[in-house]
Amino acid sequence: MTHTAKNGRPVVLSARRISKSFSDVPVLFGIDFDIHAGEIHALMGENGAGKSTLVRILSGFEAPTSGELLLDGKVTVLPPDGTAEALGIALIHQELNLAEHLTVSESLFLGCEITRFGLLDRNKMRALTRKALDELGTTISENALISDLSIADKQMVEIAKAISRRARVIFMDEPTAVLSQDEVDRLFAQVRHLREQGTSFVFVSHKLDEVMALTDRVTVLRDGQWVKTEDTRNLDSEMIAQLMVGRELSSLYPTKREPDVDADIVLSVSGLSTSFVRDVSFELRRGEILGFSGLIGSGRTELMEAIMGLRPRASGRVNVNGIALPAEHMDTAAALGLAYLTKDRKGKGLLLGETMTQNLTLQSLDLHTTNGVLSPASESRALERARRRFDIRVRDPRVTVGRMSGGNQQKLLLAKVMETEPDIVIIDEPTRGIDVGTKQQIYEFIAVLASEGHSVIVVSSEMPEIIGMCARVAVMREGQLVDVLEGDDVNESQIMRAAAGLRKAG
C-alpha cells in the first residue's frame, strides 16, 4: 500500500536510517528522507555533507551500509549500477555519463533501444530524440557525436535522456552548473511541467537563488547528518546558508583590492586571435584580480587556453614580464610563472582514480625528486602543507580523489596549481558546483594570493563573484573583448549590457 505524507501526497521513495561508510570511514549517519509524488525537493549541504552519496543510494548506484529504502511504502533493494531506471528512478549525473563515440540519439536510447522486425528502428529513435531536445529548446542535432559537443550541450543531452525516460523520480545533481541562463530557464519550465504531471524531482544544487525559485521543499545535510526539512516558502537564502554551514556568513567576499595603476604589467596580450577568438588585447598588473565575464560561449576559456599554449593561436602576441611567450608552448608558460586552473576539474584537472598526493605533485615532480628519485617524504610534507593552507578536509588521506567532495576537489586543484609557485594564476570558474561556505574560502584564498603579489585572472559565469572580487572586469562577446569596466561601472547592469552587445548606459 502506498505510504501517504502529512500533506496528503503519496510518498514515492523513502530512506530510513540510511548510513554509509567507505573503507570504514563513515559519510552518512542514520538519514531519513522522503520524496513526495509531484514535488521538487532540494537537497542542500556543504561539499562533503553527503548529498551525492545519498542520491547515489536512492538511485541504486550505491548500496547503503545500513538502513532501508522504501518504494511506494514497501521495503526494497534497488538494482545495482543504475538499472533502477526500470523502476522509474533516474539520475542526471554531476559528472557526465555519456559514451563519447555514440550519437545523441544513440545515447538517449542506450540500453532501451527501439526495434522493428528485430532491427534497430533508428528513424523512430532519431524522431523521439528530436522531440525530447525540442522540449528543452535546444538546437543540438540528434545525429551529432557526443565527443563533438560542448560540456553545456552534453549536460543538455543528459537532461533530455532522463526526462525522455518519463521516470517517476529524477535526481538532478548540479544540473545547471554549465548551462546558460536561457538553458536554465527552459530546463526549469520543463521540470515544472513534469511536476504537474506527477513526476518527482530531487534537486542538488549550491545555487540558492535557483533553489528558492524552483523547489517545494528543502532538506539540509551537514557532516553526513540530517539537519532540517522544511517547505521552501518558509525559508530564505540566508537561512539555508546558515543551516548548511552551521554558522552565520558575515561577508561572502573579502575587501575588494583596488587596482594599483603604478604596479608592473606582468601579462600583456596583444591582438590575440584563434579559430574563434578575434583580436583580443589586454594587460594584467602585479597584485591585481582581473575578472573576465560574458555569456557562456563568448570565448573566455578559448582565450585563456590560447594564452597558456593549450590552443593554437592564429595571430597575436603574449608577453609575460616582458618576455615573449611562444604559441602552443605550455612548458614555456609554466617556466615563466604562468599557471591555469581548468574549469573541468574532473575531466582535465584531476586524476579521479588516484590519491591526493599523486594529484598534488603531478605538475611539480621535479621539486620532490633527488638524483632522479622521487621522495615520498617530500610529497607527504607537501600534502600536509596543502591540506593546512587550503583547508582540504578528508577523513582518510589515502582516499581516491573521485571519492572526495567537489569543494575538496576544487581546493586540491588550486593547491596543485600553486605547488608550481606561479606568479600569474588564471582560474576558470573557481566555484562551479561548490557550496557557499567553500566559496567563501576560495574567495579568501584568491584575495590572499593577490595580497602576496600574485596576479590573478578570474573567469566566471557567476555575476556576483565577478562583481564581489574584481575591481576591473573584461567582458567578452562572440569571441571579442567588447569592454573593460572599472570603478562604479563594475555592476550587473553594465556587465550585462556589454555582454549583450549594447553600449554602456549613461
GIDA-V498851 format. One record per backbone hydrogen bond with DSSP energy under -0.5 kcal/mol. CO is the residue of the C=O (numbers start at 1). NH is the residue of the N-H. If there is no record, write none. Layout:
co=CO nh=NH
co=CO nh=NH
This chain:
co=3 nh=11
co=5 nh=8
co=9 nh=5
co=10 nh=12
co=10 nh=37
co=12 nh=72
co=13 nh=35
co=14 nh=70
co=15 nh=33
co=16 nh=68
co=18 nh=31
co=19 nh=65
co=19 nh=66
co=20 nh=27
co=20 nh=28
co=22 nh=25
co=24 nh=26
co=25 nh=22
co=28 nh=20
co=31 nh=18
co=33 nh=15
co=34 nh=36
co=35 nh=12
co=35 nh=13
co=36 nh=39
co=39 nh=41
co=39 nh=201
co=40 nh=42
co=40 nh=216
co=40 nh=217
co=41 nh=203
co=42 nh=44
co=42 nh=219
co=43 nh=205
co=44 nh=221
co=46 nh=49
co=49 nh=224
co=50 nh=54
co=51 nh=55
co=52 nh=56
co=53 nh=57
co=54 nh=58
co=55 nh=59
co=56 nh=61
co=56 nh=62
co=57 nh=60
co=60 nh=82
co=66 nh=19
co=68 nh=16
co=69 nh=76
co=70 nh=14
co=70 nh=72
co=71 nh=74
co=74 nh=71
co=76 nh=69
co=76 nh=78
co=80 nh=83
co=82 nh=85
co=83 nh=86
co=84 nh=87
co=84 nh=89
co=85 nh=88
co=88 nh=90
co=88 nh=168
co=88 nh=169
co=90 nh=171
co=91 nh=93
co=92 nh=173
co=94 nh=96
co=98 nh=100
co=99 nh=102
co=100 nh=147
co=102 nh=146
co=103 nh=107
co=104 nh=108
co=105 nh=109
co=107 nh=110
co=109 nh=112
co=114 nh=121
co=116 nh=119
co=119 nh=116
co=120 nh=122
co=121 nh=125
co=122 nh=126
co=123 nh=127
co=124 nh=128
co=125 nh=129
co=126 nh=130
co=127 nh=131
co=128 nh=132
co=129 nh=133
co=130 nh=134
co=131 nh=135
co=132 nh=136
co=133 nh=138
co=134 nh=137
co=141 nh=144
co=142 nh=105
co=144 nh=104
co=145 nh=148
co=146 nh=149
co=150 nh=154
co=151 nh=155
co=152 nh=156
co=153 nh=157
co=154 nh=158
co=155 nh=159
co=156 nh=160
co=157 nh=161
co=158 nh=162
co=159 nh=163
co=160 nh=164
co=161 nh=165
co=162 nh=165
co=162 nh=167
co=163 nh=166
co=168 nh=200
co=169 nh=90
co=170 nh=172
co=170 nh=202
co=171 nh=92
co=171 nh=173
co=172 nh=174
co=172 nh=204
co=174 nh=177
co=176 nh=179
co=180 nh=184
co=181 nh=185
co=182 nh=186
co=183 nh=187
co=184 nh=188
co=185 nh=189
co=186 nh=190
co=187 nh=191
co=188 nh=192
co=189 nh=193
co=190 nh=194
co=191 nh=195
co=192 nh=196
co=193 nh=197
co=194 nh=199
co=195 nh=198
co=198 nh=38
co=200 nh=170
co=201 nh=41
co=201 nh=203
co=202 nh=172
co=202 nh=204
co=203 nh=43
co=203 nh=205
co=204 nh=174
co=206 nh=208
co=207 nh=211
co=208 nh=212
co=209 nh=213
co=210 nh=214
co=211 nh=215
co=216 nh=232
co=217 nh=42
co=218 nh=230
co=219 nh=44
co=220 nh=227
co=220 nh=228
co=222 nh=225
co=224 nh=29
co=225 nh=222
co=228 nh=220
co=230 nh=218
co=231 nh=234
co=232 nh=235
co=236 nh=240
co=237 nh=241
co=238 nh=242
co=239 nh=243
co=240 nh=244
co=241 nh=245
co=242 nh=246
co=244 nh=46
co=248 nh=250
co=256 nh=258
co=259 nh=261
co=260 nh=263
co=264 nh=266
co=264 nh=286
co=266 nh=321
co=267 nh=284
co=268 nh=319
co=269 nh=282
co=270 nh=317
co=272 nh=280
co=273 nh=314
co=273 nh=315
co=277 nh=274
co=280 nh=272
co=282 nh=269
co=284 nh=266
co=284 nh=267
co=285 nh=288
co=288 nh=290
co=288 nh=456
co=289 nh=291
co=289 nh=471
co=289 nh=472
co=290 nh=458
co=291 nh=474
co=292 nh=460
co=293 nh=476
co=295 nh=298
co=298 nh=479
co=299 nh=303
co=300 nh=304
co=301 nh=305
co=302 nh=306
co=303 nh=307
co=304 nh=308
co=305 nh=309
co=305 nh=310
co=305 nh=311
co=315 nh=273
co=317 nh=270
co=318 nh=325
co=319 nh=268
co=319 nh=321
co=320 nh=323
co=323 nh=320
co=324 nh=326
co=326 nh=329
co=329 nh=333
co=330 nh=334
co=331 nh=335
co=332 nh=336
co=333 nh=338
co=334 nh=337
co=337 nh=423
co=337 nh=424
co=339 nh=426
co=340 nh=342
co=341 nh=428
co=343 nh=345
co=344 nh=348
co=344 nh=349
co=345 nh=350
co=350 nh=352
co=351 nh=354
co=352 nh=402
co=354 nh=401
co=355 nh=359
co=356 nh=360
co=357 nh=361
co=359 nh=362
co=361 nh=364
co=364 nh=367
co=365 nh=368
co=366 nh=369
co=368 nh=375
co=370 nh=373
co=372 nh=374
co=373 nh=370
co=374 nh=376
co=375 nh=379
co=376 nh=380
co=377 nh=381
co=378 nh=382
co=379 nh=383
co=380 nh=384
co=381 nh=385
co=382 nh=386
co=383 nh=387
co=384 nh=388
co=385 nh=389
co=386 nh=390
co=387 nh=391
co=387 nh=392
co=391 nh=393
co=392 nh=394
co=396 nh=399
co=397 nh=356
co=399 nh=356
co=400 nh=403
co=401 nh=404
co=405 nh=409
co=406 nh=410
co=407 nh=411
co=408 nh=412
co=409 nh=413
co=410 nh=414
co=411 nh=415
co=412 nh=416
co=413 nh=417
co=414 nh=418
co=415 nh=419
co=417 nh=420
co=418 nh=421
co=423 nh=455
co=424 nh=339
co=425 nh=427
co=425 nh=457
co=426 nh=341
co=426 nh=428
co=427 nh=429
co=427 nh=459
co=429 nh=432
co=431 nh=434
co=435 nh=439
co=436 nh=440
co=437 nh=441
co=438 nh=442
co=439 nh=443
co=440 nh=444
co=441 nh=445
co=442 nh=446
co=443 nh=447
co=444 nh=448
co=445 nh=449
co=446 nh=450
co=447 nh=451
co=448 nh=452
co=449 nh=454
co=450 nh=453
co=453 nh=287
co=455 nh=425
co=456 nh=290
co=456 nh=458
co=457 nh=427
co=457 nh=459
co=458 nh=292
co=458 nh=460
co=459 nh=429
co=461 nh=463
co=462 nh=466
co=463 nh=467
co=464 nh=468
co=465 nh=469
co=466 nh=470
co=471 nh=487
co=472 nh=291
co=473 nh=485
co=474 nh=293
co=475 nh=482
co=475 nh=483
co=477 nh=480
co=479 nh=278
co=480 nh=477
co=480 nh=482
co=483 nh=475
co=485 nh=473
co=486 nh=489
co=487 nh=490
co=489 nh=491
co=491 nh=495
co=492 nh=496
co=493 nh=497
co=494 nh=498
co=495 nh=499
co=496 nh=500
co=497 nh=502
co=498 nh=501
